[in-house]
Amino acid sequence: MKSSATSIAEQNGLPSPVKPTEGSLPCSEPPHVRFVIALEPLLSVLSIVVDLVKVILLGVPLLFREIYSMFVPRPQKDVRGQIALITGGGNGLGRAMAQLFAARGCHLVLVDIDLQAAERTADEIKQQYGVAARAYRVDVSQYEQCRALSEQIERDGAGPVDILINNAGLIMFAFVNDSDVERANSVMDVNMKSHVWMTKVFLNGMIKRKRGHIIGISSMSGMYAFPWGVVYSATKFAVSGFMASLTEQLRIQGLSKSVRTTCVNPYYVTTRKDVIEFLQKPRFAPLTVDQAAQDIVKGILREDIVVTVPRLFGVFTRFMLFFPVPVQQLVRDYLIREYELNNNLHI
């Protein structure tokens, strides 16, 4: 059956209209419209070029400032006689940071779910550095235990907490559909709630004394998506967001000069066996615990708002903040592909 358009054309002695093939431009489009459509790929390229020029104009000054600060860093503050509380302070990164603070004359309060490890580290610090060090067993994901800790510290005469380092955390390598529910709950509780509850418990005292420093240990996977540990990466994004919001809260309250904040974003740190086993052939060499602790403590003592470890990664991070989204996606896709190839992953 002929179409109505064809029938009308034949009745009036006109040629039948030609049906456009799939993907072709309708003949009825004005020439200038067809010209604009044909130029669309070129316009997309020009748009990317304009975005890259913006990156250069906005990002390069920050890059030079970041590089300059690497060679001419701000002076480190004196923490002699202050009290530093470190969660997860019995082992790994927490233990290494505790030793570095003790070497600077700082007294320590070590909080850990593993009380024996915390006590062992406290004894080592007292013997080696001659500073006060106490150990407490606390589940920092539970608000009531955090609140009881602050009261216990006061009763023990340990002194007010000047530096709070929220370091406690759990790791889980798994896609979200493969993740164990119980383990995922623990990871979310410890990695996120501990920062909120410990900060809530100790912040008011810092505000009252007009002196304090709150540190959140996040991760590079809290800045860029980490698909091989979805729940873990989500908790670290939460930590970064919490610290950024806390920083802004203190600023609008007029307290940012007296109560400082630092969000730490380290690369992979070989803290435990499961991390070492997972990192078969990483693109960059993983950090040792001592390397990471050294850079983190230096950043805290400089009172940097954001610390990346290694510090050079901070240069790339600041640069990436000004990239348009499509360019960021291209870079991420490249890094993910490189990781898959280096680790024999196929997803």
URURFEN-V480598 format. One record per residue. RES is the residue in one small letter. SS is DSSP state (2 for helix, 1 for strand, 0 for the rest). BURIAL is 1 if it has 9 or more other C-alpha atoms within 8 Angstrom, else 0. D_FIRST is the distance of its C-alpha to the first C-alpha in Angstrom with 2 decimals. Layout:
res = (RES;RES)
ss = (SS;SS)
burial = (BURIAL;BURIAL)
d_first = (D_FIRST;D_FIRST)
This chain:
res = (m;k;s;s;a;t;s;i;a;e;q;n;g;l;p;s;p;v;k;p;t;e;g;s;l;p;c;s;e;p;p;h;v;r;f;v;i;a;l;e;p;l;l;s;v;l;s;i;v;v;d;l;v;k;v;i;l;l;g;v;p;l;l;f;r;e;i;y;s;m;f;v;p;r;p;q;k;d;v;r;g;q;i;a;l;i;t;g;g;g;n;g;l;g;r;a;m;a;q;l;f;a;a;r;g;c;h;l;v;l;v;d;i;d;l;q;a;a;e;r;t;a;d;e;i;k;q;q;y;g;v;a;a;r;a;y;r;v;d;v;s;q;y;e;q;c;r;a;l;s;e;q;i;e;r;d;g;a;g;p;v;d;i;l;i;n;n;a;g;l;i;m;f;a;f;v;n;d;s;d;v;e;r;a;n;s;v;m;d;v;n;m;k;s;h;v;w;m;t;k;v;f;l;n;g;m;i;k;r;k;r;g;h;i;i;g;i;s;s;m;s;g;m;y;a;f;p;w;g;v;v;y;s;a;t;k;f;a;v;s;g;f;m;a;s;l;t;e;q;l;r;i;q;g;l;s;k;s;v;r;t;t;c;v;n;p;y;y;v;t;t;r;k;d;v;i;e;f;l;q;k;p;r;f;a;p;l;t;v;d;q;a;a;q;d;i;v;k;g;i;l;r;e;d;i;v;v;t;v;p;r;l;f;g;v;f;t;r;f;m;l;f;f;p;v;p;v;q;q;l;v;r;d;y;l;i;r;e;y;e;l;n;n;n;l;h;i)
ss = (0;0;0;2;2;2;2;2;2;2;2;0;0;0;0;0;0;0;0;0;0;0;0;0;0;0;0;0;0;0;2;2;2;2;2;2;2;2;0;2;2;2;2;2;2;2;2;2;2;2;2;2;2;2;2;2;2;2;2;2;2;2;2;2;2;2;2;2;2;2;2;0;0;0;0;0;0;0;0;0;0;0;1;1;1;1;1;0;0;0;0;2;2;2;2;2;2;2;2;2;2;2;2;0;0;0;1;1;1;1;1;1;0;0;2;2;2;2;2;2;2;2;2;2;2;2;2;2;2;0;0;0;1;1;1;1;1;0;0;0;0;0;2;2;2;2;2;2;2;2;2;2;2;2;2;0;0;0;0;0;0;0;1;1;1;1;0;0;0;0;0;0;0;1;0;2;2;2;0;0;2;2;2;2;2;2;2;2;2;2;2;2;2;2;2;2;2;2;2;2;2;2;2;2;2;2;2;2;2;0;0;1;1;1;1;1;1;0;0;2;2;2;0;0;0;0;0;0;1;2;2;2;2;2;2;2;2;2;2;2;2;2;2;2;2;2;2;2;2;2;2;2;0;0;0;0;0;0;1;1;1;1;1;1;1;1;0;0;1;0;0;0;2;2;2;2;2;2;0;0;0;0;0;0;0;0;1;0;2;2;2;2;2;2;2;2;2;2;2;2;2;0;0;0;0;1;1;1;1;0;0;2;2;2;2;2;2;2;2;2;0;0;0;0;2;2;2;2;2;2;2;2;2;2;2;2;2;2;2;2;2;2;0;0;0;0;0)
burial = (0;0;0;0;0;1;1;0;1;1;0;0;0;0;0;0;0;0;0;0;0;0;0;0;0;0;0;0;0;0;0;0;0;1;0;0;0;0;0;0;0;0;0;0;0;0;0;0;0;0;1;1;0;1;1;0;0;1;1;1;0;1;1;0;0;1;1;1;1;0;0;0;0;0;0;0;0;0;1;0;0;1;1;1;1;1;1;1;1;1;1;1;1;1;1;1;1;1;1;1;1;1;0;1;1;1;1;1;1;1;1;1;0;0;1;0;1;1;1;1;1;1;1;0;1;1;0;0;1;0;1;0;1;1;1;1;1;1;1;1;1;1;1;0;1;1;1;0;1;1;0;0;1;1;0;0;0;0;0;0;1;1;1;1;1;1;1;1;0;1;0;1;0;1;1;0;0;0;1;0;0;0;1;1;0;1;1;1;1;1;1;1;1;1;1;1;1;1;1;0;1;1;0;0;0;1;1;0;0;1;1;1;1;1;1;1;1;1;1;1;1;1;1;0;0;0;0;0;1;1;1;1;1;1;1;1;1;1;1;1;0;1;1;1;0;1;1;0;0;1;1;0;0;0;1;1;0;1;1;1;1;1;1;1;1;1;1;0;1;1;1;0;0;0;1;1;0;0;1;0;0;1;0;0;0;1;1;1;1;0;0;1;1;1;1;1;1;1;1;1;1;1;1;1;0;0;1;1;1;1;1;0;1;1;1;0;0;1;1;0;0;1;1;0;0;0;0;1;0;0;0;0;0;0;0;0;0;1;1;1;0;1;1;0;0;0;0)
d_first = (0.00;3.76;6.51;9.20;11.64;10.11;9.78;13.31;14.63;13.79;15.33;18.38;18.82;18.51;17.37;14.17;15.35;16.07;15.07;18.50;19.38;21.04;24.58;24.32;25.35;22.98;23.70;24.39;27.48;30.69;32.77;35.62;33.45;32.16;35.82;37.00;34.42;35.52;39.10;38.60;40.15;43.10;43.61;43.72;46.41;48.35;48.23;49.78;52.41;53.30;53.67;55.94;58.07;58.45;59.54;62.20;63.47;63.63;64.38;66.91;69.71;69.35;69.39;72.62;74.14;73.29;74.69;77.76;78.42;78.38;81.28;83.02;82.38;83.60;86.90;86.77;88.19;91.33;90.69;94.24;95.30;91.84;90.10;86.84;84.86;82.45;80.10;79.52;82.86;84.20;82.20;80.09;79.15;80.98;84.19;83.99;83.48;86.36;88.70;87.77;88.39;91.65;92.75;92.47;94.73;92.03;92.69;89.97;88.40;86.28;83.75;82.05;80.84;83.06;86.47;88.44;86.56;87.09;90.80;91.21;89.68;91.81;94.97;94.18;93.62;96.86;98.88;97.37;97.03;99.45;97.01;96.20;93.27;92.13;89.50;87.48;85.01;82.04;78.44;77.09;73.78;75.77;76.79;79.90;81.24;80.72;82.55;85.35;85.68;86.40;89.07;90.59;90.81;92.65;95.05;95.75;96.70;94.27;93.72;90.60;87.54;87.04;84.28;81.53;79.48;76.55;76.19;75.53;72.17;70.33;67.88;64.87;62.60;59.35;55.66;55.06;53.41;56.34;59.08;61.69;61.68;65.47;66.01;63.32;65.03;68.35;66.95;65.43;68.60;71.05;69.10;68.03;70.30;73.50;72.96;72.37;75.23;77.83;77.05;77.24;80.61;82.30;80.71;82.80;86.03;84.96;84.07;87.43;89.37;87.21;86.91;84.37;81.68;78.63;76.84;73.55;72.78;69.03;67.40;65.20;62.57;62.98;61.79;59.00;56.75;58.28;55.51;57.96;59.86;57.46;59.81;62.79;60.97;59.89;63.53;64.69;62.12;63.60;67.09;66.13;64.52;67.54;69.97;68.03;67.92;71.60;72.50;70.72;72.38;75.80;75.02;74.07;77.11;79.36;80.42;78.86;82.19;84.11;81.57;79.67;76.52;75.31;72.08;72.44;69.53;70.79;68.96;69.31;72.89;74.27;75.78;74.97;74.22;70.59;69.96;71.64;69.65;66.34;67.10;66.95;66.23;65.65;64.73;68.00;71.21;71.61;74.50;77.68;78.98;81.88;79.72;77.40;80.35;82.12;79.17;78.35;81.94;82.28;79.15;80.51;83.87;82.21;80.44;77.04;74.25;71.95;73.29;71.23;72.82;73.15;73.69;71.82;68.61;69.18;68.67;65.18;64.46;65.33;63.28;60.20;60.43;59.29;56.39;52.89;50.97;48.71;51.86;53.58;50.69;50.86;54.60;54.24;51.62;54.00;56.95;55.10;53.95;57.53;58.86;56.49;57.52;61.20;61.15;58.83;56.35;52.69;50.53)
